[in-house]
Amino acid sequence: MRKTVVVLTLLSAIHFASFAQTQMIAHRGAWKNTQAPQNSLASLDKAVEQEAWGSEFDVHLTKDDVLVVNHDHDFYGLDIATSTYEELLTKKHPNGEQIPTAEAYLKEGLKQQGTKLIYELKTNKLGTERTLKSAEMAVALVQKLKAGKQVEYIAFSYEACLKLHELDKKAKVHYLNGDKSPEEIKKAGLSGLDYHLSVYKKNPSWIAEAKKLKLKTNVWTVNREDDMRYFMEQRIDYITTDEPELLNTLLKK
C-alpha cells in the first residue's frame, strides 16, 4: 500500500511539473469578466489582483508625441495617430477613466512587483519613422522610471523590435508577427517568440526549438480550455488570454 502511495505521489509530481513552467498573461488586463475597460488602470489592477504573471497593454503615439494606452487605433472614434492628447481627453471609458498615458500606466503597475508589465508597442499607421520614434520614447520612459526589471516589450514591427534591442541590450523583447523562425529570433538577439496559436500549430516544432535556443515562448490569444491545455502540455512559457480566471483555475489544478 505504501509503495502504491509513493508511486502515485511521484506520478502526480511529474504531471504537475509538466505544467509548472507555464504562466498566465492577462490580455489588455483583466477586463472580460471584471467589467473593467480594456487597457484601463482598472483592468491592470484586476490583473494584479488575480496574480497574473504579466499584464499586457498596448501603446500608441499621438500626433503631439504622447504615448497613450489603448488597443485599437482609435479611442472612441478619435484616431490616435492623428489626434493630440488633449483631443483624446475629450473621450472617456465607461468607468470614467480617461485614456491613460504610458507613464501613468507604468506608474500604476510599479506600485507592485508581482505582475510584469508587458508593453506592446503598436505599429504607427503613419509609417516606420513614427513607429521607431515610439520605440525610442518607450525605452526612454522605462529608463526614466527605472522600470526595466518590471517591463518586457512585444511588437509586431520587426524593425521596432530591433530598435528596442539596440537601445537597451538588457531589455527583454519578443516578436509578435509569426514570420520568423526561432533561429532567426535568436540571431537577431531578441528574447523570444510571442506568436498566435495558429502559428505554433502550423510549426509544431518551434516551441521545442526555441527552448533549445534558450528563447522564451508565448502564445496569444488563447481563450478556449482545450487550447489552454494543449499549450500547457507543450510546456509553453506563457499563455496570453482574455480569460485569466479560467487559465488560473487550470494552472492551479
Backbone hydrogen bonds, N-H to C=O, Kabsch-Sander energy under -0.5 kcal/mol:
donor,donor_aa,acceptor,acceptor_aa,energy
5,V,1,M,-2.1
6,V,2,R,-2.1
7,V,3,K,-2.3
8,L,4,T,-2.5
9,T,5,V,-2.4
10,L,6,V,-2.3
11,L,7,V,-2.5
12,S,8,L,-2.3
13,A,9,T,-2.2
14,I,10,L,-2.3
15,H,11,L,-2.4
16,F,12,S,-2.6
17,A,13,A,-2.4
18,S,14,I,-1.6
19,F,15,H,-0.5
19,F,16,F,-1.4
20,A,16,F,-1.2
21,Q,17,A,-0.5
22,T,19,F,-1.4
23,Q,237,D,-2.3
25,I,239,I,-2.7
26,A,54,G,-2.7
27,H,25,I,-0.5
27,H,241,T,-2.8
28,R,26,A,-0.6
29,G,26,A,-1.3
30,A,43,S,-2.3
31,W,29,G,-0.9
34,T,31,W,-0.8
35,Q,31,W,-1.5
39,N,28,R,-2.4
40,S,37,P,-1.6
44,L,40,S,-1.7
45,D,41,L,-2.5
46,K,42,A,-2.0
47,A,43,S,-1.8
48,V,44,L,-2.1
49,E,45,D,-2.3
50,Q,46,K,-1.6
51,E,48,V,-1.7
52,A,47,A,-2.2
53,W,24,M,-1.6
54,G,24,M,-1.5
55,S,116,K,-2.4
56,E,26,A,-2.7
57,F,118,I,-2.5
59,V,120,E,-2.9
60,H,68,V,-2.8
62,T,66,V,-2.3
63,K,80,I,-0.8
63,K,83,S,-2.7
65,D,62,T,-1.7
68,V,60,H,-2.5
68,V,66,V,-0.6
69,V,100,P,-3.0
70,N,58,D,-1.9
70,N,68,V,-0.6
75,F,78,L,-2.8
76,Y,74,D,-0.7
78,L,75,F,-1.4
79,D,77,G,-0.6
80,I,73,H,-2.8
83,S,80,I,-1.3
88,L,84,T,-1.9
89,L,85,Y,-1.5
90,T,87,E,-1.4
91,K,88,L,-1.7
93,H,97,E,-3.6
96,G,93,H,-2.2
102,A,67,L,-2.5
105,Y,101,T,-2.4
106,L,102,A,-2.6
107,K,103,E,-2.5
108,E,104,A,-2.0
109,G,105,Y,-2.3
110,L,106,L,-2.2
111,K,108,E,-1.2
112,Q,109,G,-1.3
116,K,53,W,-3.4
117,L,150,Q,-2.9
118,I,55,S,-2.1
118,I,116,K,-0.7
119,Y,117,L,-1.0
119,Y,152,E,-2.6
120,E,57,F,-3.2
120,E,118,I,-0.8
121,L,119,Y,-0.7
121,L,154,I,-2.5
122,K,59,V,-2.3
122,K,120,E,-0.8
127,G,124,N,-1.8
131,T,127,G,-1.7
132,L,128,T,-2.9
133,K,129,E,-1.8
134,S,130,R,-2.0
135,A,131,T,-1.7
136,E,132,L,-2.3
137,M,133,K,-2.6
138,A,134,S,-2.3
139,V,135,A,-2.2
140,A,136,E,-2.1
141,L,137,M,-2.3
142,V,138,A,-2.6
143,Q,139,V,-2.4
144,K,140,A,-2.3
145,L,141,L,-2.2
146,K,143,Q,-0.9
147,A,142,V,-2.7
150,Q,147,A,-1.4
151,V,147,A,-1.5
152,E,117,L,-2.0
153,Y,172,K,-2.9
154,I,119,Y,-2.4
155,A,174,H,-1.4
156,F,121,L,-0.5
158,Y,156,F,-0.6
161,C,157,S,-2.0
162,L,158,Y,-2.4
163,K,159,E,-2.2
164,L,160,A,-2.8
165,H,161,C,-2.2
166,E,162,L,-2.3
167,L,163,K,-2.5
168,D,164,L,-1.7
171,A,168,D,-1.4
173,V,171,A,-0.7
174,H,153,Y,-2.4
175,Y,192,G,-1.8
176,L,155,A,-2.4
185,I,181,S,-2.2
186,K,182,P,-2.6
187,K,183,E,-2.3
188,A,184,E,-1.7
189,G,186,K,-1.4
190,L,185,I,-1.8
191,S,173,V,-2.8
192,G,173,V,-1.0
193,L,216,K,-2.3
194,D,175,Y,-2.5
195,Y,218,N,-1.7
197,L,220,W,-2.1
199,V,196,H,-1.3
200,Y,196,H,-1.3
201,K,197,L,-1.9
202,K,198,S,-1.6
203,N,199,V,-1.3
206,W,203,N,-2.1
209,E,205,S,-2.4
210,A,206,W,-2.8
211,K,207,I,-2.1
212,K,208,A,-2.0
213,L,209,E,-1.4
214,K,211,K,-1.5
215,L,210,A,-2.9
216,K,191,S,-2.3
218,N,193,L,-2.4
219,V,238,Y,-1.5
220,W,195,Y,-1.7
222,V,240,T,-2.7
223,N,221,T,-0.7
228,M,224,R,-2.3
229,R,225,E,-2.7
230,Y,226,D,-2.0
231,F,227,D,-2.3
232,M,228,M,-2.2
233,E,229,R,-2.4
234,Q,230,Y,-1.2
235,R,232,M,-1.3
236,I,231,F,-2.1
237,D,217,T,-0.5
238,Y,217,T,-2.0
239,I,23,Q,-2.4
240,T,219,V,-3.1
241,T,25,I,-2.4
247,L,243,E,-2.2
248,N,244,P,-2.6
249,T,245,E,-1.8
250,L,246,L,-2.0
251,L,247,L,-2.7
252,K,248,N,-1.6
253,K,250,L,-0.9
